[in-house]
Amino acid sequence: MISTILLYFLIFIFLGLLLNFIGKYDLITISVVYVVASLFMYFVDIYAVVYLVLFFGISESVTSLFNKKHAQRTYKNLLGNCLASIIFLIAGAITEYFSPGSFIYFGVGALAGISAAFSDTLSSEIGYLSSKKPRMITTFRKVEKGIDGGITFLGTAAAALGALITAMFFWFVNTIGVNLVYTTKIIIVVAVCGLVGSLIDSIIGGLFETKGYLNNSQTNFLATFITGLIALLIMTI
């Protein structure tokens, strides 16, 4: 018990230092990260938390490297990317109480939401470097860079890279035998949903965000929530 508490403490200290170093986040934003990490630690496992660290670390590094003019991310951005996963974790815990063994489906949905946020972040930041104008995903007409719903080959490839990183991470965890719960089916579902979620984000952005009906955080929430639902449904098949 003491060793587990110590492990939690060290992980959260590391998270705080990492976020402060790579993004200069404020206390509220770091606290939100702590809450998300705590829920994944409690309901899933430490490897899900490591995946969160991977997500935050790579996303911020890519942003700092390729898009120095990007506005500072706040707790609203983090909630947009992670709130859907929190809902899946809590819903899974409630469902597990009435139907033992059902949590795994919601857990995969939660991880799929994070995977979608990861792929979408890479797609947005790296895709902006494309030498060609993006095309609106809903009409395929050329649009200016930065327009919500615009996609490029480079951005889509970056989203696929995010999905590949996700697959490799959980495959490694499973291969070294530290957590055999991450079966091949789960790995494929979570990884592929990352790419799918990125495209869903673009579709929602093109249909609603460009018209002012939604802001970026709301778009991210809807995209990650829909992605999580897709993963959950696939797991029940």
C-alpha positions as CSV (number, residue, x, y, z in Angstrom):
1,M,0.0,0.0,0.0
2,I,2.7,2.5,1.0
3,S,4.8,1.6,-2.1
4,T,1.7,2.2,-4.4
5,I,1.1,5.6,-2.8
6,L,4.8,6.5,-3.2
7,L,4.6,5.4,-6.9
8,Y,1.5,7.6,-7.4
9,F,3.3,10.5,-5.7
10,L,6.4,10.2,-7.9
11,I,4.4,9.9,-11.1
12,F,2.4,13.0,-10.3
13,I,5.5,15.0,-9.3
14,F,7.1,14.0,-12.6
15,L,3.9,15.0,-14.5
16,G,4.0,18.4,-12.8
17,L,7.6,19.0,-13.6
18,L,7.2,17.8,-17.2
19,L,4.2,20.1,-17.9
20,N,5.9,23.0,-16.2
21,F,9.0,22.5,-18.3
22,I,7.5,21.9,-21.7
23,G,4.5,24.2,-21.5
24,K,4.7,26.5,-18.5
25,Y,1.2,25.5,-17.6
26,D,-0.7,27.3,-14.8
27,L,-1.7,25.5,-11.6
28,I,-5.3,25.0,-12.7
29,T,-4.2,23.3,-15.9
30,I,-1.7,21.0,-14.1
31,S,-4.4,20.2,-11.5
32,V,-6.7,19.0,-14.4
33,V,-3.9,16.8,-15.7
34,Y,-3.5,15.4,-12.2
35,V,-7.2,14.5,-12.0
36,V,-7.2,12.9,-15.4
37,A,-4.0,10.9,-14.6
38,S,-5.5,9.9,-11.2
39,L,-8.6,8.5,-12.8
40,F,-6.6,6.5,-15.4
41,M,-4.3,5.3,-12.6
42,Y,-7.2,4.2,-10.4
43,F,-9.6,2.7,-13.1
44,V,-7.1,1.4,-15.7
45,D,-3.4,1.0,-14.8
46,I,0.0,2.8,-14.7
47,Y,0.6,2.1,-18.4
48,A,-2.4,4.1,-19.4
49,V,-0.9,7.0,-17.3
50,V,2.4,6.5,-19.1
51,Y,0.5,6.8,-22.4
52,L,-1.0,10.1,-21.2
53,V,2.5,11.4,-20.4
54,L,3.5,10.3,-23.9
55,F,0.6,12.1,-25.4
56,F,1.2,15.4,-23.5
57,G,5.0,15.2,-24.0
58,I,5.0,14.5,-27.8
59,S,2.1,16.9,-28.4
60,E,3.7,19.8,-26.6
61,S,7.1,19.0,-28.2
62,V,5.7,19.0,-31.7
63,T,3.8,22.2,-31.0
64,S,6.9,23.9,-29.7
65,L,9.0,22.7,-32.6
66,F,6.7,23.4,-35.5
67,N,4.2,26.0,-34.3
68,K,5.8,28.5,-32.1
69,K,2.9,30.9,-32.5
70,H,0.4,28.5,-31.1
71,A,-1.6,29.9,-28.2
72,Q,-0.8,28.6,-24.7
73,R,-3.0,25.5,-24.0
74,T,-5.2,25.9,-20.9
75,Y,-7.3,23.6,-18.8
76,K,-10.2,24.2,-21.3
77,N,-8.1,22.6,-24.1
78,L,-7.2,19.7,-21.9
79,L,-10.8,19.1,-20.9
80,G,-11.8,19.3,-24.5
81,N,-9.4,16.4,-25.2
82,C,-9.9,14.4,-22.0
83,L,-13.4,15.0,-20.6
84,A,-14.9,12.3,-22.9
85,S,-12.4,9.8,-21.6
86,I,-13.3,10.7,-18.0
87,I,-17.0,10.2,-18.7
88,F,-16.2,6.7,-20.1
89,L,-14.1,5.8,-17.1
90,I,-16.9,6.9,-14.7
91,A,-19.6,5.2,-16.7
92,G,-17.5,2.1,-16.9
93,A,-17.1,2.0,-13.1
94,I,-20.9,2.3,-12.6
95,T,-21.6,-0.3,-15.2
96,E,-19.0,-2.7,-13.7
97,Y,-20.9,-2.5,-10.4
98,F,-24.0,-3.9,-12.0
99,S,-22.4,-6.0,-14.7
100,P,-18.9,-7.3,-13.6
101,G,-16.5,-7.5,-16.5
102,S,-18.1,-4.8,-18.6
103,F,-15.6,-2.1,-17.6
104,I,-13.0,-3.2,-20.2
105,Y,-15.3,-1.9,-23.0
106,F,-15.5,1.6,-21.4
107,G,-11.8,1.5,-20.6
108,V,-11.0,1.0,-24.3
109,G,-13.4,3.8,-25.2
110,A,-11.5,6.1,-22.8
111,L,-8.1,5.2,-24.3
112,A,-9.6,5.6,-27.8
113,G,-10.6,9.1,-26.9
114,I,-7.0,10.0,-25.9
115,S,-5.7,8.3,-29.0
116,A,-8.0,10.5,-31.1
117,A,-6.8,13.6,-29.3
118,F,-3.2,12.5,-29.9
119,S,-3.6,11.9,-33.6
120,D,-5.6,15.0,-34.1
121,T,-2.9,17.2,-32.4
122,L,-0.2,15.8,-34.6
123,S,-2.4,16.2,-37.6
124,S,-3.0,19.9,-36.9
125,E,0.5,20.9,-35.9
126,I,2.4,19.0,-38.6
127,G,-0.2,19.4,-41.3
128,Y,0.2,23.1,-41.0
129,L,3.6,22.7,-42.5
130,S,2.2,21.3,-45.8
131,S,3.3,23.2,-48.9
132,K,0.0,22.5,-50.5
133,K,-3.3,24.2,-49.5
134,P,-5.6,22.0,-47.4
135,R,-8.9,20.8,-48.7
136,M,-12.2,21.0,-46.8
137,I,-13.0,17.5,-45.7
138,T,-16.7,18.0,-46.3
139,T,-16.4,19.4,-49.9
140,F,-12.8,18.7,-50.9
141,R,-12.5,22.3,-52.1
142,K,-9.2,24.1,-51.4
143,V,-9.2,26.4,-48.4
144,E,-6.6,28.5,-46.6
145,K,-4.4,27.1,-43.9
146,G,-5.8,27.2,-40.4
147,I,-9.4,26.8,-41.6
148,D,-11.3,24.3,-39.4
149,G,-12.1,21.1,-41.4
150,G,-9.2,21.6,-43.8
151,I,-7.0,18.5,-44.2
152,T,-3.8,17.7,-46.0
153,F,-1.9,14.6,-47.0
154,L,0.8,15.5,-44.6
155,G,-1.6,16.1,-41.7
156,T,-3.4,12.8,-42.4
157,A,0.0,11.0,-42.4
158,A,0.8,12.7,-39.1
159,A,-2.5,11.4,-37.7
160,A,-1.6,7.9,-38.9
161,L,1.8,8.3,-37.2
162,G,0.1,9.1,-34.0
163,A,-2.0,5.9,-34.4
164,L,1.2,3.9,-35.1
165,I,2.9,5.3,-32.0
166,T,-0.1,4.3,-29.9
167,A,-0.1,0.8,-31.4
168,M,3.6,0.4,-30.8
169,F,3.4,1.6,-27.2
170,F,0.6,-0.9,-26.2
171,W,2.2,-3.6,-28.2
172,F,5.4,-3.1,-26.3
173,V,3.6,-3.2,-23.0
174,N,1.9,-6.4,-24.0
175,T,5.0,-8.0,-25.5
176,I,7.2,-7.6,-22.5
177,G,4.4,-9.2,-20.5
178,V,3.7,-6.4,-18.0
179,N,0.0,-6.3,-18.9
180,L,-1.5,-8.9,-21.1
181,V,-4.9,-7.2,-20.9
182,Y,-3.9,-5.2,-23.9
183,T,-4.8,-7.8,-26.5
184,T,-4.2,-7.5,-30.2
185,K,-7.9,-6.5,-30.7
186,I,-7.7,-3.7,-28.1
187,I,-4.4,-2.4,-29.5
188,I,-5.8,-2.3,-33.1
189,V,-9.1,-0.7,-31.9
190,V,-7.4,2.1,-29.9
191,A,-4.8,2.8,-32.5
192,V,-7.2,2.9,-35.5
193,C,-9.7,5.0,-33.6
194,G,-6.9,7.6,-33.2
195,L,-6.8,8.1,-37.0
196,V,-10.6,7.9,-37.3
197,G,-11.1,10.3,-34.5
198,S,-8.8,12.8,-36.2
199,L,-11.0,12.7,-39.3
200,I,-14.2,13.0,-37.2
201,D,-12.7,16.1,-35.6
202,S,-12.1,17.6,-39.0
203,I,-15.7,16.8,-40.1
204,I,-17.2,18.4,-37.0
205,G,-14.9,21.4,-37.4
206,G,-15.9,21.8,-41.1
207,L,-19.6,21.5,-40.4
208,F,-20.0,23.4,-37.2
209,E,-16.9,25.1,-35.9
210,T,-16.4,27.1,-39.1
211,K,-19.9,28.5,-38.7
212,G,-19.3,29.5,-35.1
213,Y,-21.7,26.9,-33.6
214,L,-18.8,25.3,-31.7
215,N,-15.4,26.3,-30.4
216,N,-12.3,24.2,-30.6
217,S,-12.7,22.6,-27.2
218,Q,-16.3,21.6,-27.9
219,T,-15.3,20.2,-31.2
220,N,-12.5,18.2,-29.6
221,F,-14.9,16.9,-26.9
222,L,-17.5,15.7,-29.5
223,A,-14.9,14.1,-31.7
224,T,-13.2,12.2,-28.8
225,F,-16.6,11.2,-27.4
226,I,-17.9,9.8,-30.7
227,T,-14.6,8.0,-31.2
228,G,-14.9,6.5,-27.7
229,L,-18.4,5.3,-28.5
230,I,-17.2,3.7,-31.8
231,A,-14.4,1.9,-29.9
232,L,-16.9,0.7,-27.2
233,L,-19.3,-0.6,-29.8
234,I,-16.6,-2.4,-31.7
235,M,-15.4,-4.1,-28.5
236,T,-18.9,-5.5,-27.9
237,I,-18.9,-7.2,-31.3
